[in-house]
């Protein structure tokens, strides 16, 4: 056991506590707590940090997030970078009893980054990206990636891949994706597959299939769908309908709508023998755990599951004001709702209902406890922005992916069939395509990312129409203003014929997922 000379014995007590904690001997939990507490009395920041960790995890003491935060605050005041990171991430996600406050998050994370903590540098990159400051994000991701932080390698590669904050550079994207993929980082494997599959100057279907297979074996649903396509088209691989069935079925089971549609079509042509073999392959599949583990920082887990109660309703929505007002479907906020959460990338936030209008099928709720830094979508009320034949995009965030409580962006492209609903009702517009049920309450956006409607009927059964129905923006704006919600008016945009939505819309936390519970949240 190390010790120091002089009157301050805090490091002696810290080492006693650490030795007992790492020894994990039976009956030493009280000794660990006692030693750390004595060290903390002399403002020993590692001891305060570890006391917070013990209370966060419930090791030897009752689990108490508020006490954990308090210890982290004390350690942060002494400049402890890990404590600063923990507080910064909690402010960034609005979890662990702290409000969503990106100004406070930036302050804590910049301090931690100045102490050389690469995890804080990475999160600063993500914060800048969420606030549409991609060039600043590139600076922070580069700094952390060059110090070996794997998630930053993948994020930096993504900026070069899609040209966000930096010029498109496929070779640099591949360089950083590969470095992350070597650590078995699943998202990097998937993105390498995408880049090698469709990159103009770097197409290599053999490498694309290899990386997509790696990610698919880990359970990545988009990779599973694309691997199924490789088997279906006989690209690199010999056509095999049983394998197609396997990968599309697994992808569908993880919630990917396009895989579900493809599997339904496959069932029309697959032979009984291939179908039987495919079902066997599905039943035998066991996802291979990734060997990547980020153990670089001991943190408070941003556990976004606020309750174990099954939700009474849930679905899509979007943020429409800087004050955190969320527009969604009335079906997602039933009269029985006693607790509401709004999920964004990074965590869940509590919300309260402002108005529910069953006649219009709209509801607005407001996020509680956050700063006024929400990125809102503007509302386009010019009727010419939704003329028949115009491209629009129904966009939403839905649960899915490898990690629990994660969100996946989905974009469903369609054209406006007519700018009226059933029985020529002028309040609505009709799309040319049916939409997945997960898009109920999702915004319908024009090519500039402005709201032209909200889905109130994603898959109408009436024989008079074949596409989804959305309440048009003019009536959305009237509904919000009548309920005291200040919204940003849209500006007319010229139809340019794009067939893809603007990339920033899936990364700025404007798209959300709303969940209601029948009892009050704890």
LUMNUVO-715789 format. One record per residue: z negated, y negated, x negated of N, C-alpha, C in turn. Coordinates in steps of 0.1 Angstrom, whole numbers, plus 5000, padded with zeros to 4 digits. Example, Ala and Ser with C-alpha at 12.3 -4.5 7.8 and 13.67 -1.06 7.14 Angstrom:
BEGIN
492250574868492250454877492250334868/492950224872492950114863492150004871/
REM end
This chain:
BEGIN
500050124992500050005000500049884991/501049784994501049664987499949564991/499549484982498649374986498949254978/498349144982498549014975497148964972/497148884961495848824957495648694965/494448644965494148514971493448534984/493148424991492348425003493148475015/494548455015495348495026495648645025/494948725033495248865033496148915044/496948815050497848855061498848965057/499348955045500349055041499749185039/498449185035497749315033497649385047/497249305057497149365070498449405076/499549315073500849355078501349485072/501049505059501449635053500649755059/499449735062498649835068499249875082/499549775090500149795103501549865101/502349825092503649885090503550025085/502650055076502550185071502150285082/501150235091500750325102501850345112/502650235114503750245124504850335119/505150325107506250415101505750555100/504450575097503950705096503950785109/503850705120503950765134502950875135/501750865129500750965130500050955144/499551065149498951065162497650985161/497450905171496250825173496150705164/497350655159497350535150497750415157/498150425170498750305177497750185177/496450215180495450115180495250055166/495350135156495250085142496449995139/497650025144498849945141498649805148/498249815161498049685168496949605162/495949665158494849585152495249525138/495949595130496449545117497349425119/498349445128499349335131498649215136/497649235145496949125151496149045141/495549115131494849045121495748965112/496949025109497948955101498548835109/498648845122499248745130498248625131/496948645129496048535130496248435119/496848475108497248395096498748355097/499348355109500648305110501648385102/501548515102502448605095503648635105/504748585102505848595112506348735114/506448825103506848965106505849035115/504549005113503549065122503749025136/503948895138504248845152505448905158/506448915149507748985154507449125158/506749205150506549335154505549355165/504649265167503749265179504649245192/505649155191506549135202507349265204/507749325194508549455196507749565202/506449575198505549675204505349645219/505149515223505049485237506349505245/507449475238508749495245508949645248/508649735238508949875240507849955246/506649895246505449965252504950065242/505050045229504550135219503050105216/502250185222500750175219500150065228/500849995235500349895244501149895257/500649845268501449835280502649745278/503749795283505049715282504849585289/505149475282504949335288505949245281/507049215289508149135284507648995281/506748935290506348795288505448785275/504648885272503948875259504848895248/505848975249506848995238507548865235/507948795246508648665244507648565237/506448565241505448475236505248495221/505248625217505148655202506348615195/507548635201508748605195508848445193/508348375203508348225202507548185190/506348245188505448215177506148245164/506848355163507548395151508648305148/509348265159510548175158510148035152/508947985157508447865152508147865137/507947985132507747995117509048025110/510148025118511448035111511948185110/511348275117511748415116513148435122/514148475115515448475120515648575132/514948695131515148795141514548745154/513348685153512748625165513648515171/514248435163515248335168516448395175/516848505169518048575175517648635189/516448695190515948745202515948645213/515348525210515248425220516648365223/517548355213518848305215519648395224/519548525222520248615231519748615245/518448605246517848605260518348475267/518348365261518948245267520448255270/521148325261522548345263522848425275/522048525278522248615289521448585301/520448495300519648465311518748585315/518248655305517448775308516048765301/515248865304513848875298513048755302/513148705314512348605319512748465315/513848445307514348315303515548275311/515748145314516948105321518248115313/519348115320520648105313520747965308/520747945295520747815289521547825276/522847795277523647815265523347705254/522847585258522447485248521247545240/520247595247519047655240519547775232/520447855237520947975230521547925217/522447825217523147785205522147735195/521147655199520147605190519447715182/518947825190518247935183519148015174/520348035179521248125172521748055159/522047925160522447855148521347855137/520047845141518947845132518947985125/519048095134519048225128520248255119/521348195123522548215114522448145101/521748035101521447965088520548045079/519848135085518948225077519748345072/521048355076521948465071521948585081/521448575093521448685102522848705108/523548815105524948825109525048855124/524048915130524048945144524048815152/523348715147523348575153524648515151/525348525140526648475137527648535147/527548665149528448725159528248665173/526948655177526748605191527148465192/527048385182527548245182529048245184/529748345178531148355180531448385195/530748475201530948515215530648395224/529548315221529148205229530348095228/530848075216531947975215533148025223/533448155223534548215230534348195245/533148215250532848205264533048065269/532847965259532947825263534347775259/535347865257536647825255536847745242/536047775232536147715219536547825209/537747875210538147995203538247965188/538647845184538747825170537347825163/536347775170534947785164534547935164/534948005175534548155175535148225163/536348185159536948255148536148235135/535648115133534848085121533648175121/532848185132531648265132531948415131/533048465138533348605137533748635123/534548545116534948575102533748585093/532748495095531648495086530848625088/530648675100529848795102530648915098/532048915101532849035097532849055082/532948945075533048955060531749005054/530648995062529349045058529149185063/530249245069530149385073529649415087/529549315096529149335110530249385118/530149505122531349585128531849515141/530949475151531449415163532249295160/531849215150532649095146533949125141/534049245134535449285129536349305140/535849365151536749395162537049265170/536049175171536249055178537248965171/537148955158538048875150539448935150/539549065150540849125152541549085165/540649085175541249045189541748905189/541148815182541648675181543048675174/543248745163544548755157545548835165/545048925173545949015181546548925192/545748845199546148775211546348625208/546148575196546448445193545448345199/544148375199543148285204542348215193/542548085192541948005182542548015168/543448115166544248135154545648175158/546548175148547948215151547948365152/548848415160549048555162549448615148/548648715144548948785131548648935132/549649015135549449155137548849225125/549249185113548749255101547249235100/546849105102545349085101544649155112/545249155124544549225135544349365132/545349435126545249575123544249595112/544249505102543249515091541849515096/541449425105540149425110539849525120/540749565129540549675138540349805131/541049825120540949945112539549955106/539049845101537749845094536649875104/536849825117535849855127536050005132/537250045133537550185138536950285128/536950255115536350345105534850375108/534250285115532850305119532650365132/533850425138533850485151533550385162/533950265160533750165170534850175181/534550215193535450265203536450155207/535950035209536849935214537949905203/537649915191538649885180539650005180/539250125183540150235184541150215195/540650165207541450145218542450025215/541949915210542849805207543949835197/543549925187544649965177545650045185/545250135194546250205202547150115210/546550005216547349905223548349835214/547849795202548749725193549849805187/549549935184550650015178551550065190/551050065202551950105213552949995217/552549875217553349765222553649645213/553049645201553249535192554649525187/555249415188556749395185557049435171/556249395161556649425147555949545141/554949605149554149705143554149835152/555149845160555149965169555150095161/554250185165554150315158553450405169/554250475177553650555188552850675182/553050715170552250825165550850775162/550750655156549350605154548750555167/549550505176549050465189548350585196/549050695196548550815203547250865196/547250855182546050895175544850815179/544950685179543750595181543450605196/544350615205544050625219543350755222/543650865215542950995217541550985212/541350915200539950895195539150835206/539550715212538850645222538650725235/539750795238539650875251538650985250/538551045238537551155236536151105237/535950975235534650905236534350865251/535350885259535150855273535750715277/536450655269537050515272538150535283/537950475294538850505306540250455304/540450335299541750285297542550365287/541850415276542550495267542950635273/542050685282542350815288543550795297/543750685304544850665312546150655304/546150575293547250565284547650695277/546650775274546950905268547650995278/547250985290547851055301549351015302/549650895300551050845301551850905289/551250915278551950975266552351125270/551451195276551751335280552851335291/552751235300553651235311555051205307/555251105298556551065293557051145282/556251235276556751305265556951225253/556151115251556251025240555351075229/555951125218555151185207554751325211/554151335222553551465227554551535236/554551665236555351745246554851725260/555651695269555251675283554351785288/553251755294552251855298551451795310/551851845322551251785335549851825336/549351935330547951965331547151865323/547651825311546951725303547051585310/548151555316548251435324547151435335/547051545342546051555353544651535347/544351595336543051585330542751435327/543551365319543251235315543251135326/544151145335544151055347542951075356/542551205357541451235366540151175360/539951195347538751145340538750985340/539950925339539950785340539650735354/540150805364539850765377538350785380/537750885375536350915377535450795372/536050725361535350615355535650485363/536450495373536650375381537950295379/538850345371540150275369541150295380/541450185387542250195399543650245396/544250195385545650235382545750385379/544650445374544650585371544550665384/543850615394543750675407545050675414/545750565413547150565420548050655413/548050665399548950745392548650895395/547350925396546951065399547451115413/547351015422547851055436549351085436/550151005428551551035427551751165420/550951195409551151325402550851445411/549951435420549651545429550851585438/551851495439553051525447554051615439/553951615426554951685418554351795409/553051805407552451895398552552035404/552852135395552852275400551452335402/551352435410549952485412549352535399/550152595390549552645378549052535369/549852425368549352315360548152245366/548152245380547052185386545752265384/545852395384544652475381544152455367/545152455358544752435344544152295341/544752195348544252065347542852045352/542552115363541152105368540152175359/540652285352539752345342539452255331/540552185326540352095315539351975318/539451935331538551825335537151875335/536951995341535552055342534952085328/535852115318535352145305535152025296/535551905300535551785292534151735290/533751715278532451655274532751535265/532451415269532651295260531951315247/532651275236532051285223531351155220/530051155217529351035214529850965202/529950835202530350755191529250765180/529650775168528750775157528250635153/528850525159528550395156527150355162/526250305155524950255160524650125153/524350025161524049895156522549885155/521949915143520549915141520149795132/520949695132520749585122519649495126/519349485139518349395144517449465154/516149445153515149495163515049385173/515549405185515549305195514949345208/514649245216514349275230515649315237/515549425243516749475250517049385262/518349335263518649255275519049355286/518049425291518249515302518449445315/519749455319520149375331519849445344/519349565344518949635356517549575361/517549485370516349425375515549515384/516249615390515549705399516249835399/515549945403516150075404516550105418/516350015427516750035441518250035443/518850125450520250125453520649995460/521749935456522149805463522549835477/522349735485522849745499524249695501/524749615492526149565492526449505478/527749515474528149465462529649435462/530049355453531549325452531849205444/533049155445533649055436533248915441/533348825431533148685434533548595422/533348465423533748375412532848255413/532648185401531848065400532747945404/532247865413533047745417532447615415/531247615408530647485405529847495392/529747385385528947385373527447405375/527047395388525647415392525347565395/526347645393526147795394526447845408/527247775417527547825430528647935428/528348045435529248155435529848185448/531248185449531948215461532248365462/531948435473532148575474532448605489/532448735492532748775506531448785514/531448755526530248765535529748905535/530649005533530249145533529249175522/529349095511528449125500527049065501/526848985511525548915513525148945528/524749065531524349095545523149025549/522849015562521648945567520449015562/520549145559519349215554518949195540/519849125533519649105518518349025516/517549075507516249005503516348965488/517249025481517348995467518849005463/519348915454520748905451520748885435/521748955429521948925415523448905413/523748815403525148785399525348835385/526248925383526548985370527648905363/527348865350528348815342528348895329/529348865320529348945308528048915300/527249015298526048995290524749015298/524849015311523549035319523748995333/522549005340522448975354521548865357/521848775366521148655370520748665384/519548615387519148615401519848495409/520048515422520748415430520148415444/520348305450519848285464521048245473/521048295486522148255495522048105499/523248045499523347905504523947905518/524947985521525547995534526448125535/526248185546527148305549527848275563/529148285562529948255574530748385578/530248465587530848585591532248565597/532448455604533748435610534848415600/534548335590535548315579535548435569/534448505569534248615559533848565545/533248445544532848385532531348375530/530948375518529548345515529448265502/528448185500528248115488526748135484/526548175472525148195467525048105454/523848075450523647995438522748065428/523248065416522448125405521248045402/520148115400518848045398518448035383/517747935379517147925366518147905354/519347865357520247845346520547705343/521147675332521547535328522847505336/523247375335524447335342525647345333/525847465327526947495318527847605323/527847625336528647735341530147685341/531047775338532447745338533047785352/533447675359533847705373535347695374/535947765384537347765387537647645396/538747585395539147475404539947535416/539947465426540547515439541847435442/542947505443544247445445544547445460/544647325466544847315480546247275484/547147255474548547225477549247345483/549647335495550247455501551547505494/552147415486553347465478552947555467/551647565464551247655453551147795458/551347825470551347955476552447985485/553647935481554847965489555248105488/555948165498556448305497557248325484/556948425477557648465465556948415453/555848335454555148285443554248395437/554248405423553348495416551948455418/551048545421549648525421548948645415/547648625412546848725405545548735411/545248855417543948885422543048935411/542048865407541248895395539848915398/539249015392537749045395537149115383/535849115383535049195373534349305381/534449425376533949545382533149625372/532049685377531249775367532149885362/531849915349532650025343532550015328/533250105321533150105306532150205301/532050205288531150305281529750275284/529250145282527850115284527550095299/526250135302525850115316525649965318/525849925331525749785335526749695328/527849755323528949675317529949635327/530749535324531749485334533149505327/534149535336535449545332536349445340/537149365333538049275340539249345346/539649315357540849375364541749265369/543049275367544049175372545049245380/545249215392546249275401547349175404/548449205399549649105401550349135414/550649025421551349035434552148905436/552948905447553648785451553148755465/553248625469552848585482554048635491/553648705502554648755511554948645521/553848585527554048475536552748395536/552848265537551648175537551048165551/550748285557550048295570549548435570/548548455579547948585581548448655593/547648745598548048815611548248715622/549248745630549548655642549848515637/550448505625550848375620549648275619/548448325616547248245615547448155602/547448025603547747945591546547935581/545347985585544247985576544348085564/545248175566545348285556546748285549/546848365539548148395533548148545530/549348605531549548755530550248785517/549648875509550248925497551249035499/552149055490553149165491552549305488/551349305482550749435478549449455484/549049575487547649615490546849605477/545549575479544649565467543549665468/542949705457541849795457540649735465/539849815470538649765478537749685469/537749705456536849635447537249485447/538449445452538849305451538349225463/537649285473537149215484536149105478/536448975482535748865477536248815464/537248865458537848825445538748705448/538848615438539748495440541148535437/542048475444543548485442543948365435/544448385422544748265413546248245411/546648125409548048095406548148115390/549348085385549548115371548748025362/548247915367547347835358545947865359/545547965368544148005369543347925379/544047865389543347795399543347875412/542347865420542147945432543147895443/543947985448544747955460544248035472/543348125470542748205481541648295477/541048365486540048465483540248585492/540248705487540648825494539548855505/539948855517539048885528539449025535/540649075531541049205536541949265526/541449345516542249395505543349505509/543049585519543949685523544049695539/544749595545544849595559545449725565/544949775576545449895582546549855593/546649735597547549695607548949725603/549749775612551149805609552049685608/551449565611552249445611552349385597/551549435588551649385574551349495564/551849475552551649585542550849535530/550449415530549649355519548349305522/547649265511546249215513546349075519/545249035526545148905532544048825526/544348695523543448605516543248485524/542048435526541748295532542348195522/543048095526543748005517542747895512/543147835501542247745494541747625502/542547575511542147455518540947485527/540847595533539647635541538447675533/538747725521537647755512536947625508/537747525504537247395500536447325511/536947335523536247275535534947345537/534947475535533647555537532647515527/533047505514532147465504531547325505/532447235508532047095509531047075521/531347155532530447145544529047195541/528947275530527647325526527147265514/527547145510527047075499527347115486/528447185484528847235471530047145466/529747085455530746995449531747085440/533047075444534047165437535047075430/535647135420536747075413538047095420/538746985423540046995430541147035420/542047125425543047165416544247065415/545047095405546247005403547547095406/548547035412549747115414550347175401/550847295402551347365391552747415394/553747405385555047445388555247595385/555847665394556047805393556947825381/556447905371557247925359557748075357/557248155367557748295367556948385358/555748345353554948435345554548555353/554448665346554048785353552648835347/551948745340550648785335549748665336/548448695339547448585341547148525328/546648405328546148335316545048415310/545148445297544148535290542648485291/542348345290540948305290540248345303/540848375314540148395326539248515326/539548615317538648735317537548715307/537448595300536348585290535448465292/535648385302534848265303533748275314/533448395319532348415328532548345341/533748305345533948255358534048365368/534548485364534648595373533248675373/532748705385531448765385531448885395/530348955394530049075404528749045411/528749045424527649015432527049135438/525649155437524949265442523849225451/523649285463522549255472521649375473/520349345475519349445477518549415490/518049515496517349505509515949455507/515349455494514049415492514049305481/512949235480512849125470512849195456/513549115447513549165433512249145426/511849235417510549215411510549095402/
REM end
